[in-house]
Amino acid sequence: MYIIAGLGNPGRQYEKTRHNVGFDVIDCISEKYNIDISEKKFKALLGKGTIEGQRAVLVKPQTFMNLSGESIAEALSYYKADPASELIVIYDDISLEPGRLRIRKKGSAGGHNGIKNIIARTGTQEFLRIKIGVGEKPPGWDLADYVLGRMKKQERQSVEEVFEKAVGAVGLLVNGQADRAMNEYN
């Protein structure tokens, strides 16, 4: 059973912001694999289904970004899933330009508060990640204002093109093909 979590903030005011690209990718996965994400459990919206022959739970934490680990840790515990082999987290990365994607098997939080909280709540840095580039904040900008802001039209188009690649990467990851996914999509 795979737990596939997209990070973001709940509420209309955060839709299509840089920080919510994880939610956006989960919506794309939901659409492709016909998985309804309307169940409320573990302080999240979730949906259960099958992705490339593997059972999966799609999770959109509703705890706000900085407390994402609360929701994800509850889901992992309930489904007795191993983070190192059965958790995939999808989130924004300001160190990647819009339109870029990076898959990692493990790593530090890299300054991302949602990832910091997941590491703190699960007790491990070993889980699969799909990072979606949203671009570096301009000089003089506050980081929170930047990630909670909306992208320019061209940036948003570049980011949306990466969503399909992220969905393809998830299809490989759930079948134990992390190295192939990294070779194809990084």
C-alpha positions as CSV (number, residue, x, y, z in Angstrom):
1,M,0.0,0.0,0.0
2,Y,1.5,3.3,-1.1
3,I,0.8,6.6,0.6
4,I,1.2,9.3,-2.0
5,A,1.0,12.7,-0.3
6,G,0.9,16.1,-2.1
7,L,1.7,19.1,0.1
8,G,-0.2,22.3,0.1
9,N,-2.5,24.5,2.1
10,P,-6.3,24.1,2.3
11,G,-8.6,26.9,1.1
12,R,-9.4,28.7,-2.0
13,Q,-7.0,31.6,-1.3
14,Y,-4.1,29.1,-1.7
15,E,-5.2,27.4,-4.9
16,K,-2.7,27.6,-7.8
17,T,0.0,29.1,-5.5
18,R,3.6,27.9,-5.7
19,H,3.3,26.1,-2.3
20,N,0.3,24.1,-3.6
21,V,1.8,22.3,-6.5
22,G,1.8,19.1,-4.5
23,F,-2.0,19.3,-4.2
24,D,-2.1,20.0,-8.0
25,V,-0.2,16.9,-8.8
26,I,-2.4,14.8,-6.5
27,D,-5.4,16.2,-8.5
28,C,-3.8,15.1,-11.7
29,I,-3.1,11.6,-10.4
30,S,-6.7,11.4,-9.1
31,E,-8.0,12.3,-12.6
32,K,-5.8,9.9,-14.5
33,Y,-6.5,6.9,-12.2
34,N,-10.1,7.8,-11.4
35,I,-9.5,8.1,-7.6
36,D,-12.0,10.2,-5.7
37,I,-10.3,12.4,-3.1
38,S,-13.2,13.3,-0.8
39,E,-12.8,11.1,2.3
40,K,-11.9,13.1,5.4
41,K,-9.5,11.1,7.6
42,F,-6.1,11.7,9.3
43,K,-6.6,15.5,9.1
44,A,-6.5,15.1,5.3
45,L,-8.6,14.6,2.2
46,L,-7.8,11.2,0.8
47,G,-8.8,8.7,-1.8
48,K,-8.0,5.0,-2.2
49,G,-7.4,3.3,-5.5
50,T,-5.0,1.5,-7.8
51,I,-2.1,3.0,-9.7
52,E,-0.3,0.9,-12.2
53,G,-1.5,-2.3,-10.5
54,Q,-0.5,-1.1,-7.0
55,R,-2.9,-0.1,-4.1
56,A,-2.5,3.5,-3.2
57,V,-3.9,6.2,-0.9
58,L,-3.7,9.7,-2.2
59,V,-3.4,12.2,0.6
60,K,-3.8,16.0,0.7
61,P,-3.0,17.1,4.3
62,Q,-5.4,19.8,5.6
63,T,-3.2,20.8,8.5
64,F,-1.5,23.6,6.5
65,M,2.0,23.1,5.1
66,N,4.1,23.4,8.2
67,L,2.2,20.6,10.0
68,S,1.9,18.2,7.0
69,G,3.7,15.5,9.0
70,E,0.8,15.1,11.5
71,S,-1.5,13.9,8.7
72,I,1.1,11.8,6.9
73,A,2.3,10.1,10.1
74,E,-1.3,9.2,11.0
75,A,-1.9,7.6,7.5
76,L,1.4,5.7,7.7
77,S,0.6,4.3,11.1
78,Y,-3.0,3.4,10.2
79,Y,-2.0,1.5,7.0
80,K,1.2,0.1,8.6
81,A,3.2,1.5,5.7
82,D,7.0,1.8,5.7
83,P,8.0,5.4,4.8
84,A,11.3,4.2,3.2
85,S,9.5,2.0,0.7
86,E,5.8,3.1,0.6
87,L,5.7,6.9,1.0
88,I,5.9,9.3,-1.9
89,V,5.8,13.0,-1.1
90,I,5.2,15.6,-3.8
91,Y,6.0,19.3,-3.1
92,D,7.4,22.6,-4.3
93,D,11.1,23.4,-4.5
94,I,12.4,27.0,-4.9
95,S,15.8,25.8,-5.9
96,L,14.5,24.4,-9.2
97,E,13.3,26.6,-12.0
98,P,9.7,26.3,-13.1
99,G,9.2,23.4,-15.4
100,R,11.9,21.3,-13.7
101,L,11.3,18.1,-11.6
102,R,13.6,16.2,-9.3
103,I,13.1,12.8,-7.8
104,R,15.0,11.7,-4.7
105,K,15.0,8.5,-2.6
106,K,15.9,10.4,0.6
107,G,17.4,13.6,1.9
108,S,17.2,16.5,4.3
109,A,14.4,19.0,4.4
110,G,16.4,21.6,2.5
111,G,14.7,24.4,4.4
112,H,11.2,23.2,3.4
113,N,9.0,23.4,6.6
114,G,6.5,20.8,5.4
115,I,9.3,18.3,4.8
116,K,10.9,19.2,8.2
117,N,7.6,18.3,9.9
118,I,7.3,15.0,8.0
119,I,10.8,14.1,9.0
120,A,10.1,15.1,12.6
121,R,6.8,13.2,12.8
122,T,8.0,10.0,11.0
123,G,11.5,9.9,12.4
124,T,13.1,9.4,9.1
125,Q,14.5,11.2,6.1
126,E,14.2,8.1,4.0
127,F,11.2,8.5,1.8
128,L,10.6,9.1,-1.9
129,R,10.2,12.7,-3.0
130,I,9.1,14.4,-6.2
131,K,10.1,18.0,-6.1
132,I,8.4,20.4,-8.5
133,G,10.4,23.5,-9.4
134,V,8.6,26.9,-8.7
135,G,11.7,29.1,-9.1
136,E,13.9,31.1,-6.7
137,K,12.4,34.0,-4.8
138,P,13.5,37.4,-6.2
139,P,15.9,39.4,-4.0
140,G,14.1,41.5,-1.4
141,W,11.0,39.2,-1.4
142,D,9.8,37.5,1.8
143,L,9.9,33.7,1.3
144,A,6.4,33.2,2.7
145,D,5.0,35.8,0.4
146,Y,6.7,34.3,-2.5
147,V,5.7,30.6,-2.0
148,L,2.1,31.7,-1.1
149,G,1.9,33.8,-4.3
150,R,0.7,32.9,-7.7
151,M,3.0,32.5,-10.6
152,K,3.1,34.5,-13.8
153,K,1.2,32.9,-16.7
154,Q,4.3,31.6,-18.4
155,E,5.7,30.2,-15.2
156,R,2.4,28.5,-14.4
157,Q,2.3,26.9,-17.9
158,S,5.9,25.5,-17.4
159,V,4.9,24.1,-14.0
160,E,1.7,22.5,-15.3
161,E,3.6,20.8,-18.0
162,V,5.7,19.1,-15.3
163,F,2.6,17.7,-13.6
164,E,2.2,15.0,-16.2
165,K,5.8,14.0,-15.8
166,A,5.2,13.8,-12.0
167,V,2.2,11.5,-12.7
168,G,4.4,9.3,-14.9
169,A,7.1,9.2,-12.2
170,V,4.6,8.1,-9.6
171,G,3.6,5.2,-11.9
172,L,7.2,4.0,-12.0
173,L,7.8,4.6,-8.3
174,V,4.9,2.5,-7.1
175,N,6.4,-0.4,-9.1
176,G,9.8,-0.1,-7.4
177,Q,11.5,1.7,-10.4
178,A,12.9,4.7,-8.6
179,D,16.2,4.6,-10.5
180,R,14.3,4.4,-13.9
181,A,12.1,7.3,-12.7
182,M,15.1,9.4,-11.8
183,N,16.8,8.6,-15.1
184,E,13.7,9.5,-17.1
185,Y,12.5,12.6,-15.3
186,N,15.3,14.3,-13.4
